[in-house]
Amino acid sequence: MLERHYTTRELAELLHVNPETVRRAARRGDLRSIRVGLERRYSESAVDAWLELLASPSKKRSAA
């Protein structure tokens, strides 16, 4: 079965964040993405990994 991929807008709406937050995470390399034409797509597994990174205690300490 194929994995679901989200556009920047879809992911931002799903997570209730600004689309720029999603783009910034992708530019930093925190959120893996693929390019489809001029747009980016984010797989469910990449989103899960990003959310785990955000929730990890070591990430919170380094951001403070």
OpenMM code with the backbone's topology and positions (N, CA, C; nanometers):
from openmm import Vec3, app, unit

residues = "MET LEU GLU ARG HIS TYR THR THR ARG GLU LEU ALA GLU LEU LEU HIS VAL ASN PRO GLU THR VAL ARG ARG ALA ALA ARG ARG GLY ASP LEU ARG SER ILE ARG VAL GLY LEU GLU ARG ARG TYR SER GLU SER ALA VAL ASP ALA TRP LEU GLU LEU LEU ALA SER PRO SER LYS LYS ARG SER ALA ALA".split()
positions = [
    Vec3(0.0846, -0.1191, 0.0000),
    Vec3(0.0000, 0.0000, 0.0000),
    Vec3(0.0884, 0.1244, 0.0000),
    Vec3(0.0473, 0.2240, -0.0743),
    Vec3(0.1259, 0.3463, -0.0841),
    Vec3(0.1083, 0.4346, 0.0384),
    Vec3(0.2155, 0.5025, 0.0718),
    Vec3(0.2134, 0.5932, 0.1864),
    Vec3(0.1523, 0.7273, 0.1453),
    Vec3(0.0772, 0.7869, 0.2327),
    Vec3(0.0137, 0.9175, 0.2085),
    Vec3(0.1205, 1.0259, 0.2071),
    Vec3(0.1081, 1.1199, 0.1133),
    Vec3(0.1961, 1.2366, 0.1057),
    Vec3(0.1101, 1.3631, 0.1135),
    Vec3(0.1600, 1.4619, 0.1859),
    Vec3(0.0879, 1.5871, 0.2070),
    Vec3(0.1578, 1.7016, 0.1363),
    Vec3(0.0793, 1.7966, 0.0881),
    Vec3(0.1368, 1.9216, 0.0390),
    Vec3(0.1697, 2.0071, 0.1608),
    Vec3(0.2416, 2.1155, 0.1373),
    Vec3(0.2740, 2.2074, 0.2472),
    Vec3(0.1471, 2.2594, 0.3122),
    Vec3(0.0529, 2.3003, 0.2327),
    Vec3(-0.0726, 2.3546, 0.2856),
    Vec3(-0.1516, 2.2498, 0.3639),
    Vec3(-0.1620, 2.1276, 0.3082),
    Vec3(-0.2352, 2.0213, 0.3772),
    Vec3(-0.1730, 1.9897, 0.5129),
    Vec3(-0.0397, 1.9804, 0.5156),
    Vec3(0.0285, 1.9482, 0.6404),
    Vec3(0.0120, 2.0602, 0.7425),
    Vec3(0.0232, 2.1835, 0.6977),
    Vec3(0.0059, 2.2968, 0.7885),
    Vec3(-0.1347, 2.2977, 0.8482),
    Vec3(-0.2352, 2.2713, 0.7663),
    Vec3(-0.3733, 2.2668, 0.8163),
    Vec3(-0.3921, 2.1513, 0.9134),
    Vec3(-0.3358, 2.0355, 0.8817),
    Vec3(-0.3486, 1.9184, 0.9673),
    Vec3(-0.2874, 1.9423, 1.1053),
    Vec3(-0.1718, 2.0107, 1.1077),
    Vec3(-0.1005, 2.0341, 1.2332),
    Vec3(-0.1353, 2.1674, 1.2989),
    Vec3(-0.2203, 2.2459, 1.2339),
    Vec3(-0.2607, 2.3772, 1.2855),
    Vec3(-0.1395, 2.4687, 1.3060),
    Vec3(-0.0554, 2.4743, 1.2019),
    Vec3(0.0600, 2.5637, 1.2033),
    Vec3(0.0598, 2.6443, 1.0738),
    Vec3(0.1410, 2.7466, 1.0715),
    Vec3(0.1573, 2.8284, 0.9524),
    Vec3(0.2355, 2.7482, 0.8477),
    Vec3(0.1992, 2.7582, 0.7198),
    Vec3(0.2749, 2.6867, 0.6165),
    Vec3(0.4248, 2.7201, 0.6181),
    Vec3(0.4607, 2.8391, 0.6592),
    Vec3(0.6023, 2.8753, 0.6663),
    Vec3(0.6764, 2.7912, 0.7702),
    Vec3(0.6083, 2.7483, 0.8741),
    Vec3(0.6688, 2.6608, 0.9745),
    Vec3(0.7099, 2.5283, 0.9101),
    Vec3(0.6249, 2.4760, 0.8251),
    Vec3(0.6536, 2.3516, 0.7540),
    Vec3(0.7711, 2.3732, 0.6577),
    Vec3(0.7664, 2.4807, 0.5815),
    Vec3(0.8750, 2.5097, 0.4865),
    Vec3(1.0085, 2.5271, 0.5574),
    Vec3(1.0077, 2.5970, 0.6686),
    Vec3(1.1306, 2.6220, 0.7450),
    Vec3(1.1910, 2.4909, 0.7947),
    Vec3(1.1063, 2.4012, 0.8448),
    Vec3(1.1543, 2.2713, 0.8928),
    Vec3(1.2169, 2.1913, 0.7787),
    Vec3(1.1585, 2.2000, 0.6604),
    Vec3(1.2136, 2.1294, 0.5443),
    Vec3(1.3477, 2.1907, 0.5027),
    Vec3(1.3569, 2.3230, 0.5023),
    Vec3(1.4833, 2.3892, 0.4656),
    Vec3(1.5951, 2.3544, 0.5631),
    Vec3(1.5619, 2.3440, 0.6918),
    Vec3(1.6618, 2.3090, 0.7945),
    Vec3(1.7026, 2.1628, 0.7859),
    Vec3(1.6230, 2.0812, 0.7184),
    Vec3(1.6512, 1.9388, 0.7100),
    Vec3(1.5859, 1.8583, 0.8202),
    Vec3(1.5031, 1.9218, 0.9021),
    Vec3(1.4331, 1.8514, 1.0100),
    Vec3(1.3164, 1.7691, 0.9562),
    Vec3(1.2600, 1.8117, 0.8447),
    Vec3(1.1438, 1.7456, 0.7849),
    Vec3(1.1801, 1.7067, 0.6416),
    Vec3(1.1921, 1.5759, 0.6184),
    Vec3(1.2256, 1.5278, 0.4838),
    Vec3(1.1101, 1.5549, 0.3885),
    Vec3(1.1467, 1.5875, 0.2650),
    Vec3(1.0438, 1.6126, 0.1642),
    Vec3(1.0957, 1.5721, 0.0276),
    Vec3(1.0024, 1.5618, -0.0673),
    Vec3(1.0381, 1.5408, -0.2065),
    Vec3(0.9748, 1.6537, -0.2867),
    Vec3(1.0379, 1.6865, -0.3966),
    Vec3(0.9825, 1.7903, -0.4837),
    Vec3(0.9014, 1.7257, -0.5941),
    Vec3(0.7847, 1.7826, -0.6181),
    Vec3(0.6984, 1.7420, -0.7288),
    Vec3(0.6694, 1.8701, -0.8051),
    Vec3(0.7396, 1.8883, -0.9142),
    Vec3(0.7292, 2.0156, -0.9854),
    Vec3(0.7872, 2.1254, -0.8984),
    Vec3(0.7090, 2.2285, -0.8729),
    Vec3(0.7540, 2.3400, -0.7896),
    Vec3(0.7160, 2.3232, -0.6434),
    Vec3(0.6390, 2.2201, -0.6131),
    Vec3(0.5913, 2.2008, -0.4759),
    Vec3(0.6660, 2.0893, -0.4054),
    Vec3(0.6534, 2.0868, -0.2734),
    Vec3(0.7108, 1.9805, -0.1924),
    Vec3(0.5998, 1.8912, -0.1409),
    Vec3(0.6341, 1.7646, -0.1198),
    Vec3(0.5428, 1.6680, -0.0604),
    Vec3(0.6134, 1.6059, 0.0591),
    Vec3(0.5356, 1.5781, 0.1626),
    Vec3(0.5872, 1.5241, 0.2880),
    Vec3(0.5172, 1.3922, 0.3164),
    Vec3(0.5938, 1.2849, 0.3313),
    Vec3(0.5348, 1.1532, 0.3574),
    Vec3(0.4923, 1.1429, 0.5034),
    Vec3(0.4002, 1.0520, 0.5283),
    Vec3(0.3550, 1.0297, 0.6660),
    Vec3(0.4714, 0.9924, 0.7563),
    Vec3(0.5624, 0.9086, 0.7064),
    Vec3(0.6751, 0.8669, 0.7907),
    Vec3(0.7686, 0.9843, 0.8193),
    Vec3(0.7865, 1.0753, 0.7232),
    Vec3(0.8697, 1.1937, 0.7462),
    Vec3(0.8045, 1.2853, 0.8494),
    Vec3(0.6732, 1.2995, 0.8420),
    Vec3(0.5996, 1.3824, 0.9383),
    Vec3(0.6105, 1.3211, 1.0779),
    Vec3(0.5932, 1.1894, 1.0873),
    Vec3(0.6054, 1.1218, 1.2172),
    Vec3(0.7442, 1.1431, 1.2767),
    Vec3(0.8478, 1.1302, 1.1943),
    Vec3(0.9853, 1.1490, 1.2424),
    Vec3(1.0069, 1.2925, 1.2894),
    Vec3(0.9509, 1.3894, 1.2176),
    Vec3(0.9650, 1.5306, 1.2562),
    Vec3(0.8954, 1.5568, 1.3899),
    Vec3(0.7748, 1.5024, 1.4054),
    Vec3(0.7016, 1.5225, 1.5302),
    Vec3(0.7745, 1.4566, 1.6475),
    Vec3(0.8344, 1.3412, 1.6250),
    Vec3(0.9133, 1.2767, 1.7304),
    Vec3(1.0346, 1.3620, 1.7666),
    Vec3(1.0984, 1.4203, 1.6655),
    Vec3(1.2127, 1.5086, 1.6897),
    Vec3(1.1711, 1.6279, 1.7754),
    Vec3(1.0560, 1.6854, 1.7444),
    Vec3(1.0067, 1.8005, 1.8203),
    Vec3(0.9715, 1.7628, 1.9639),
    Vec3(0.9265, 1.6402, 1.9826),
    Vec3(0.8847, 1.5959, 2.1155),
    Vec3(0.9993, 1.5442, 2.2005),
    Vec3(1.1156, 1.5215, 2.1393),
    Vec3(1.2271, 1.4634, 2.2157),
    Vec3(1.2821, 1.5650, 2.3165),
    Vec3(1.3124, 1.5199, 2.4385),
    Vec3(1.3646, 1.6102, 2.5425),
    Vec3(1.4959, 1.6777, 2.5028),
    Vec3(1.5818, 1.6083, 2.4294),
    Vec3(1.7103, 1.6698, 2.3913),
    Vec3(1.6887, 1.7868, 2.2958),
    Vec3(1.5891, 1.7783, 2.2085),
    Vec3(1.5586, 1.8882, 2.1167),
    Vec3(1.5083, 2.0088, 2.1949),
    Vec3(1.4249, 1.9844, 2.2954),
    Vec3(1.3702, 2.0949, 2.3745),
    Vec3(1.4809, 2.1670, 2.4496),
    Vec3(1.5773, 2.0903, 2.5020),
    Vec3(1.6871, 2.1513, 2.5772),
    Vec3(1.7746, 2.2362, 2.4861),
    Vec3(1.8002, 2.1877, 2.3633),
    Vec3(1.8887, 2.2631, 2.2754),
    Vec3(1.8217, 2.3886, 2.2214),
    Vec3(1.6888, 2.3904, 2.2171),
    Vec3(1.6162, 2.5071, 2.1677),
    Vec3(1.6076, 2.6168, 2.2721),
    Vec3(1.6290, 2.5836, 2.3982),
    Vec3(1.6152, 2.6822, 2.5068),
    Vec3(1.7366, 2.7716, 2.5181),
] * unit.nanometer
topology = app.Topology()
chain = topology.addChain("A")
for resn in residues:
    res = topology.addResidue(resn, chain)
    for name in ("N", "CA", "C"):
        topology.addAtom(name, app.Element.getBySymbol(name[0]), res)
